[in-house]
Amino acid sequence: MYKSDFEIKREICEIGRRVYQNGYCAANDGNISVKIDENTFFTTPTGVSKGYMTPDMICKVDAQGNPKESTGKYRPSSEFKMHLKVYQERPDVNAVVHAHPPIATSFAIAGIALDKLIMPEAVIFLGGVPIAQYGTPSTMEIPQSLEPYIQDYDAILLANHGALSFGCDLNTAFFRMESTEFYAKLTFYATLLGGAKEIPCGEVKKLIDLRKQFNVPGRHPMEKLCPGCYEDGTCDMSPTEANDKTGHECSATYHGPAKSSNASDADVKDIVAEVTRRVLEQCKK
């Protein structure tokens, strides 16, 4: 459905209010953008609280971040560069949200990725959330740090900085930010209670199938699961082997490689005879 420029600007302001009211940003932090076409974007202004924006403040820019129309004293966010990087790499993305949700950002500060398979909803709708290498805000260092992750993830933690989420529309991008913070909160609480118990890879495969049935848009790293897993929750590979192959420490029960029975009856008799001989020798001493 076609939306006017004013409607899009109003939606950005509404998402900005949700970001601010949820405590995902303090003061003037964070930024939001929406793609209109390959050379037209709306983005939030610099130096304005996301909770107090009005449509007349939203900036219309081109693919280089240059203003396409006057918004008076308001200038586009200097961090639009990282939004643009996502748009360039992911044609399916039409909206990007950058915020500093406290718990997720704490994981980014601690250098801990959100990659535990702990909640069905997180597995189906979000997948894992990696950490991009630290970069100086408002420079090209952050866009460059995103490159290894943009193709496989829909949300990324920024080391010592915050989080970035994106999607086919503005609500989807915001919900992924909300899900990232909720995922971080659950991981934090579970850690305090003794550690999260992950869903076995065999069960995760079923959740991935559900994701496909639901036609969830976006990318999903959890499709690259341990190849040694079975649907009964067991695995032929040890956690270390799985991690080496997939980057994910498999939580399935390791039963080791299948036992083979290649020994002949003659070999078995020889082994029994040798054991018997050694036992008898010990008894004579």
Rosetta blueprint (number, residue, H / E / L):
1 M L
2 Y L
3 K L
4 S L
5 D H
6 F H
7 E H
8 I H
9 K H
10 R H
11 E H
12 I H
13 C H
14 E H
15 I H
16 G H
17 R H
18 R H
19 V H
20 Y H
21 Q H
22 N L
23 G L
24 Y L
25 C L
26 A L
27 A L
28 N L
29 D L
30 G L
31 N E
32 I E
33 S E
34 V E
35 K E
36 I E
37 D E
38 E L
39 N L
40 T E
41 F E
42 F E
43 T E
44 T L
45 P E
46 T L
47 G L
48 V L
49 S L
50 K H
51 G H
52 Y H
53 M L
54 T L
55 P H
56 D H
57 M H
58 I L
59 C E
60 K E
61 V E
62 D L
63 A L
64 Q L
65 G L
66 N L
67 P E
68 K L
69 E L
70 S L
71 T L
72 G L
73 K L
74 Y L
75 R L
76 P E
77 S L
78 S L
79 E L
80 F H
81 K H
82 M H
83 H H
84 L H
85 K H
86 V H
87 Y H
88 Q H
89 E H
90 R L
91 P L
92 D L
93 V L
94 N L
95 A E
96 V E
97 V E
98 H E
99 A E
100 H L
101 P L
102 P H
103 I H
104 A H
105 T H
106 S H
107 F H
108 A H
109 I H
110 A H
111 G L
112 I L
113 A L
114 L E
115 D L
116 K L
117 L L
118 I L
119 M L
120 P H
121 E H
122 A H
123 V H
124 I H
125 F H
126 L L
127 G L
128 G L
129 V E
130 P L
131 I E
132 A E
133 Q L
134 Y L
135 G L
136 T L
137 P L
138 S L
139 T L
140 M L
141 E H
142 I H
143 P H
144 Q H
145 S H
146 L H
147 E L
148 P L
149 Y L
150 I L
151 Q L
152 D L
153 Y L
154 D L
155 A E
156 I E
157 L E
158 L E
159 A L
160 N L
161 H L
162 G E
163 A E
164 L E
165 S E
166 F E
167 G E
168 C L
169 D L
170 L H
171 N H
172 T H
173 A H
174 F H
175 F H
176 R H
177 M H
178 E H
179 S H
180 T H
181 E H
182 F H
183 Y H
184 A H
185 K H
186 L H
187 T H
188 F H
189 Y H
190 A H
191 T H
192 L H
193 L L
194 G L
195 G L
196 A L
197 K L
198 E L
199 I L
200 P L
201 C H
202 G H
203 E H
204 V H
205 K H
206 K H
207 L H
208 I H
209 D H
210 L H
211 R H
212 K H
213 Q H
214 F H
215 N L
216 V L
217 P L
218 G L
219 R L
220 H L
221 P H
222 M H
223 E H
224 K L
225 L L
226 C L
227 P L
228 G L
229 C E
230 Y L
231 E L
232 D L
233 G L
234 T E
235 C E
236 D L
237 M L
238 S L
239 P H
240 T H
241 E H
242 A H
243 N H
244 D H
245 K H
246 T H
247 G L
248 H L
249 E L
250 C L
251 S L
252 A L
253 T E
254 Y E
255 H L
256 G L
257 P L
258 A L
259 K L
260 S L
261 S L
262 N L
263 A L
264 S L
265 D H
266 A H
267 D H
268 V H
269 K H
270 D H
271 I H
272 V H
273 A H
274 E H
275 V H
276 T H
277 R H
278 R H
279 V H
280 L H
281 E H
282 Q H
283 C H
284 K H
285 K L
